[in-house]
Amino acid sequence: MPSVQSTLIGLTLGAALAAAAPAPSRVSELVKKSSCTFTEAAQVSESKSSCSTIVIDSITVPAGETLDLTDLTEGTTVTFKGTTTWEYEEWDGPLLEISGTKITVNQESDAVLDGNGAAWWDGEGSNGGKTKPKFFYAHSLDDSVISGLYIKNTPVQCFSIESDNLLIEDVTIDDSDGDTDDLGHNTDGFDIGESTYITITGATVYNQDDCVAINSGENIYFSGGTCSGGHGLSIGSVGGRSDNTVKNVTFIDSTVTDSENGVRIKTVYDATGTVEDITYSNIKLSGISDYGLVIEQDYENGDPTGTPSNGVTISGVTLTEITGSVDDDAVEIYILCGDGSCSDWTVSDVDITGGKTSDACENVPSTISCT
């Protein structure tokens, strides 16, 4: 038979455990909070940290506000449902920002992220006119995946990427409406800076600026892309920033159509930096209006100097299987390097036809010709 003392201890322990245990309604509340569906932008910022699964269901984001999905709990999944839209106001943005570790961002099959870009488009982009917000900051979105998003009508640049170990797969950026009366401008698809191990696969981009622009970063891989209407697959511009190194970048198995440029490396005039270990492989071009392949070291925004500088070195470049055609009045290949700043290039099966050759090339590596 138990002693009185042991009985009292058992009763006290049982009462303590009962008091500590959540009531049934509290357990239900905790379970609910692990999966959250938001229909208003304010709900997201207030409750996002309580959710391991977040559904953004047909939200209209008020003017001048960011849909704030920063500092998410590790391992959170964000799913967009229906149409997410942003109301108009002149400001810098971003319209959407997501950060965290091991985050998964996706959407239901018919969802749309509509940036309402036509409200801002004035043909000036980020060079003047209305103040326009960037669309998506993927900053400190590390060890994460963005998959299957359909984004349309961004006011200016779409993705601003400053992250480590980020995979972006099967994303569509559709700014083709910006072609109407040449209103869209500076609608870059993916701008990458100060990042490592960025992989972008299966992207489709219709826009009016760089399909991809890598300004700084290492170990970046772009494959299976379709780019149309913009300025091509670009390294740079490199120079004039706090980080001016681009290293180990691969563009492979992609097409560039109806664009100003196909393959492009641009470094800033009279700046310093390093571009090295760059590969363009199996890139198919058509309908290129300016340059099929352009590597220039005289870049200034909107007004290249025509005189190259050698402060940013470009080395370890591999150009292979770059094929296709440019318009009649376009230049097939244009290389403008500073004295001694372009070295160790490997070139094979570069066959660009239909346009003109350039007599303005300078300091061209022996492995490639402008004529």
Order of alpha helices (4+ residues) and beta strands (2+ residues): alpha-alpha-beta-alpha-beta-beta-beta-beta-beta-beta-beta-beta-beta-beta-beta-beta-beta-beta-beta-beta-beta-beta-beta-beta-beta-beta-beta-beta-beta-beta-beta-beta-beta-beta
